[in-house]
Amino acid sequence: MEKIIGNLDKAKLKLDEAFFYLDEIEELIQEDELNADAGAKVSQAAGRLTAELSALSSRVAELEDILTALDSQGGGPDVGDSVSQDRPRD
């Protein structure tokens, strides 16, 4: 259970970071002119966002695996009700 809680905390942190980068991108795009410097900043922010979302996706996949293992042992929640089974795997 501690591993699940730890992974959920890490996933929440990654999600918070992703939203921060989204806000940064939105602010840069709303400027009147996107000069070369602003364009580079947008590209860098988009790259960081992609990395954060990828990390979050990995954490979610790990949590799904843990929940599936718990369910197969009869000690966890009903995974079919709480986890999407049709999400593509990385």
Buried (B, 14 or more C-beta within 10 A) or exposed (E): EEEBEEBEEBBEBBBEBBEBBBEBBEEBEEEEEBEEEBEEBBEBBBEBBEBBBEBBBBBBEBBBEBBBEBBEEEEBEEBEEEBEEEEEEE
